[in-house]
């Protein structure tokens, strides 16, 4: 099994070396990536399939084809670590972001330091899912009473008089019965089985394969339901089975949901891919909610939805959807737009690589939502000074509004909620935010 790892926007050349990938394996991987919905119209949204190398783009995850797999990790700088240690730490940070976005609890002892370095992201997620699922099944598989309608030789439950005296009128040996029966064949278990069956085909480590075989046996009495026919809306979680919420979230992750797309099925290939722009936005929003808990401020992600224009008959045109709104009551006090890209390190460039389109967008947000504070938030990286914070603080021409450019260091998840929350009180008071990156105000 050929396994290679590359960081987003980096290239991996064709060849036999450990830091290369055989050309035939690259062709198979590129074909699977091109079939992903994230590939885009040009089929290069995941990978650029060049003549001499594969180049990753702004999508991370795992693409697996017959006999080979390519892992794409986000470009996160880990201070003081190189090689396998740095790669392991990046995997850990990515899983942490996913855990926050999906409300998952991951115990420190579930994955060792060596596993982070040695196993791919997919194998780590499979391990977390299977371990939690086995533990939950040992406490009891969820069951529910479901209504059944059967024609039986003896009465069970209640008689369906209408069916008895119409359809079965000529066959008095059978009774039309309807009754409730306790069963494991419910939507929640069907979703879990679908995840298990999919992962059986893609797991590569012996431990994961063994756990998945054990789980396949445990779900033998549950129906096989195609992915497109799974009834997510029919899942009922209450105080008796609330422990399954995390597993449901993990199943969504592995079967495809908001932050990623999964594809595959047979031996041709499988992909589990995440859009880092979307994941970074959700991660920041949820960490901000933690940091502002108990305050008068609340975080609204993907809210607002005001229109830029209006027709004569009052129909809205060009709807806006800011990444994050910070609100006090009904008042928007700050708009935050997250950008998963590296800000320019040149301190002599007052624009710091911020695109003109992003600034225009923030100006529209400020006008529509009457927000005094606007923030463009980027991930911090080693090319910048300090540990993240304010890079630039600008007055909006002809207004009291301020547009700030800031970064957050996600390589250090400890205390990140407090660091994000520290941006808010300063910004809402229209005073300078604390800067540890040497950014100036203008």
N, C-alpha and C positions, 0 to 999 in steps of 0.2 A: 504494500500500500504506500503510494507516494503522497507525502503530506508536506505542504509548504505553507509558510506564513509571510504575508506582506502587509505593510502599513498603507493606509489610504493615500492615494496620489503618488505612491512609489511604484517602481517597476521591478519585475522579476524576469530575467533574461532566460532564453531557452538554452538548455544544456544539461549535462549529466551531473553537475556539481550539487552539493548540499544547498547552496544558495541560488540554485537555478532550477528550472523545471523542464523536463523533456518536452519536446515540441508536440508529440502526439498527445501527451497528457494535457498540455495547454489547450490544444484544439478541443478536446472533450470538455474541459472546464469552461472554455469560452462559449461553447454551444449551449451548455446548461444555463450559463449566466445570461445569454442572449434571449433565452426563453422566459426569463423572469419578467414580471410586469414592471419592475424597476429599471429594465434595460432601456426603456424609452423607444422612440421611433427609430433612432439610429442604431439601436441595439448596443450602445456603448455606455449606458448609464451605470453599469456595474463594472465592466472591464473594457479596456481598449485592447483589441486583439491585433497587435502589430506584427510585422514580419519577423522581428527579432526578440520581442518581449511582450509580456502582458503588463498593462498598467492599470492599477486600481483607481477607482474614482471615489466619490463621496458617499459610498455605500459600504457598510461593514457587515461581517458575518462569515458564513461558510458556504462554499460552492463545492459540491462533491459530484464526481463522475465515476465511471467504472475504473476502479483501481487507483484513484487519485482524489485528492481534496486540496482546495486552496482556502486558507483562512485569511480574511482581510480584517485587520484591527485598526481602530482609530489612532490617529497620530497624537498621542499624549506623551509629553516629556516627563520622564520619571527621574528626578534628581538622584545622582549617586548610583544608578544602576545601568548595566549594559547587558547586551546579549540576551540569553535565556531569562535572566532575572528581570530585565526590563520588559520583555514580552509577557512574562507571567504577571507582572504588576499591571500591565495594560489590560490583560484579560480580566483581572480582578476588578479594575476600575469600571470596565464596561459592564460586567455582571452587576456591580453595585448600582450603576445607573439604571439598568433594567429592573433591578429589584425595587428601587425607589419608584420608578414609573409604574410598576405593576403591584405595588404594595406587598412585596414578598419579604419574608424573614429568612435570612441565610445565616445559619450559625457558623461561627468561626471555625469549628472543628470539622465541618462537613467536607471541606476541600483543603488538603495540605499545601504547603508552599511548593513542594515538588510537583504536585498535580497541576497547579497553576502554570508551572513552567513546561510540563511535559504534555498535557492534554490540550486538545483544541477547545475552542469556545463551545462547539456543539456537544462534545463529549462531557464537558463540565455541566452544561444545562441538562443533558440527559441524566447525568448522575444525580443532580439536585431533584429533578422530577421523579425519577424512579425511587429514590430513597424516601422522599416524602410520601409517595403513593403507597409504597409497601407498609410504611409505618401507619398510615391512615387505614388501610385495609385490615391490618391486624387489630385495630380497634373496632372494626365492623364496617362492612360495605353498606352504603346507604340504600334503603328500600322505601317503597311507597305503595300504598293501596291504589290500584288502578281498576277502572271499570271494565269488565269483560262481558261479552255477549256470545253465548255458545248454545248450541242445540245438543242437549244431553239426555240420556235415558232416564235419569232421576233429577228431581228438582234441586237446584242449587241457587241459593239467594232468592230472587223474586221472579215470578213468571212474567214474561213479556206477552201480554194478552193479545196485542195487535198482531204480532208476528205468529203467535201460536194458532190463531184462528184465520190467518190468511195464508202465509207461506207454508206453514206446517199442517194445514187443515187435512191434507190427504195422508199425513204421516204421523198418526197419534202415538207412535212408539217413542218419539222424541219430544222433549219439552224445551221451549224457547226460554232460556234463563238469562238473567243479567245479575251480576254479582261483583263484589270488590274482592281482589286477591292481592296479597303482599308479594311484591316482585322486585328483583334487582334490575330488571330490564327497563330502566328509566333513562331520561335524557342525560343526566349527569354521568352515569356509568357508561353510556354509549360514547360520550365525548372522551372519557378517560381511555376507553378501549381503542377508539380511533387514534388517539395520540400514541398509545402503546404499539399498535400495528404499524403506524408510520415509522416510529423510531426503531422497531425491530429491523427494518430494511437498511437503516443508515448507521446504526451504532457499530463501532469498530473495536472498542476495548472489550476484553473478556469479561470484566466485572459488569459493565453495562449490558452486554448481551445476556449474561446469566440472570440479572435482575429482570430484564424484559421478558425472558422466557417464563420466569416465575409469574410475572404479571399476566402474561397471555393465558396461562392456565387458570389463574384466579378469575379472569373475565370470560371464561368459556361459555357461561350461561347468558351472556349479554349479547344482544344482536349486533352484527356488523352493519354500521350505517355509513354510507358514503359521506365524505367531508362536506359536500354541498348540501346534503340533506340533514346534517346535524341540527338539532333543535336547541340552540343556545337560549332562546327565549322561553323554553319550557323548563329550564333548570330552576328549582325552588330551593333556596337556602334559608334556613331558619336557625334558631338557637340549638336545635338538635344536631345539625350538620354543618355549622358555620366554619368548622375547621377545614372544610373542603374549598373554601374561597380561594386560598392561595394556590391550591392545585388547579382550580379552574383557570386562574390567571396564567399559570405556567402552561396549561394546555393551550390557551389562546395564543400564547407566545410561540409555542412549537408548531401550532397548526396554521398560524397566520393571523395577524390582527393589525391594529392601528400603526404600530411602529415599524412593521416589517412585512415582508411577503415570503411565503414559503411556496415552493413548487417542487414538482417531482412526483414520484410514485413508484415507478418500476425500477429496472436496473440502469436506465439511461442517466439518471442523476437526481440530485436533490439540492435545494438551496434554502438557506435560512438567512435572510438579509434584512438589514436595518438601515433606515435613513437617519443618519446622524443629526441632520438639521431638526428633524421631528423629535428624536429622542432627547437631544440637548434641551430643546424648548420645554418638553414635558418634565424633564429632570429639574430644571431651574424652577419651574412653576411649583412643583411639589416641595422642593427644598425651601422655597420662599414661604409657602404656606406653613411649614414647620417653624420657620424662623419668626413669623409674624403671629403665631398662635397666641391668643390671649390679648392681642392688641386691638385697637379700633379699626385697623386696616384689614382688608381682605383681598385675596388674590383671585382674579378671574382669568382663566386661560382660554384662548380662542373665543373670546366674548366680543361684546360691542356690536359688531355687524351693522354699523351705520353705513349709509350709502353716500358716495361722494357727490352724485348728481341726482337730479329729480326731473322727470318729464312734466309736461304741462298737465297731464292727467294724474299727477302725484305718484307715478311709479318710480321706484328707486333704480339707479344704475350704478354699477361699479361698487359692489359691497366691500367694505373693509372688514378685516378680521385680525386685529392686533394679537401678537403672541401672548402678551401678559398685560392686564390692566390692574393697577393698584387702586382700590376704591376705599373711600371713607364715606359710609352711607351710600348715597347715589352719586357722589361726586368722584370723578376720576382725578386722582392726584398725581399719577405717574403712568406713563406708557413705556413698557420695556419690549424691545424687539431683540430676540436672540439670533446670533449668527454663528454657525459652526464653520468658521474659517479663521485662518491665522491673520491677525492684525499686523500691519507693517511695523518693522523694528526701527525704521529711520525716524529719529527724533527731530530731524530738520524738515520733515514733511508734515505740515500742520494738518493735512487730511488723514494721515496715518493709514492710508490704503482704504479708507471708507469710501464706498462707491457713491456716486452722485445719486443713483436711483434710490439707495437706502435712505439718504438724507431727504430726498423729495417725499418718500413714503412717510417718514417721521414727521415732516412738516404737515402733511395731510392729517395724520393722526392727531397732532397737537391742535389743529384747527377744528376738526370734527368733534373731538372728545373734550375740548376746552381744558386740556391738561397742561399745567405749568411746567412739568418736568418730563423730559423725553430721554430715554437711555438706550443706546445700542450696546449690547453685551456680547462679548466674545470670549472664547476659551483662552486662558493665559498660556504662554509657552516660554521656553527657556531663552528665546531671543530678546525677551523683554526684561527690564529690571524689576526687582522686588518679587512679591508673591501675588500680584494681582491687585486691582483697584482702579482708581481713576487714571485714564490716559489723557483725556481732553475734556474741557468744560467750556462750552461756547454759548454766548447769548444769541438768540434768534433775532435777526434783524427786524427792527421796528416793533419789538414785543418784549415782554418781561419773561417769556419762556426761555428755558435753557435746554440745550441738547448736550448730553454727556456721552462719552465713549469710555467704556470700562471693560475690564477682563476679570474672570474668576478662575482660580487655579483648581481644576478638578482632579489633579494628581494627588491632592491632599483632601480626601473626603471628610476628615475630622473637622468639625466646626464650620462646615460649608454653609449650613443654614444661617448661622450667626453672621458670617461674612456677607452673605447675600442680603440679609435683613439690614445690615449696616448701610447699604446703599439707599435704603428707602427713607428713613427719617431725615437724613441730610437733604436728599433730593426734594422731598415734599415741602421742606422749609425754604427751598431755593437758596441754600448755602452750599459752599464747596464740600464735596464728599472727601473723606480721608484718602490720601493718595500715597501708595507705597511704590509707585512705578516711576516717579519723577515727572509725571504729566503736569503741564502748566495750564493755567486758565487764561481765557482770552475774552 
